Amino acid sequence: MKKIYFIFALSLLIVSCGNNSKSEEKANETETKSETQNESGITATRTVGDVNDTFSGMFLYLDSEKAAVLQTAGSIMYGVVIDEKMHELNKQCQQFKKNAHDMVPVVVRGIKKPNPVENAWKEVIEIKEILSVQQPSGQDGTIIITNNQ
């Protein structure tokens, strides 16, 4: 009788361990499909096999200077590669600008790479996809501290 209980317990153990490994494999598959990185205020989502990161911040393009920048939430500044996608983003931003130096909140997907130009931003973003362009809040985020003594 003890042998039967032992065989039954052993088979139950084997079956239950087999189911756990299948559920763990499914969880691992989900984890490998996407991962979220948080680097100094930047939240970038990357899908495995996808080289594009998601960036959100304030965008500015100055036509007179032929320069475009993206300031992220962590106050990190990136140069933006001037190409067709950047011009498309600038067109979408024009409706929200009151003057040439207004920055517009955007969310884009792109590739971050080193800047080949010396004496410029360390890294540039090549925009691959425009996710959203939003109306500025009207505040530039500046905090004024007064001394009330």
Protein Blocks (a to p, Z undefined) as FASTA:
>chain_A
ZZmmmmmmmmmmmmmmmmmmmmmmmmmmmmmmpccddeehiacdddehiabdcddddddd
dfklopacdddfkopacdddddfklmmmmmmmmmmpmbfklccdddddddddddfbghia
fbdcddfbdfbdcddehiaoiacddddZZ
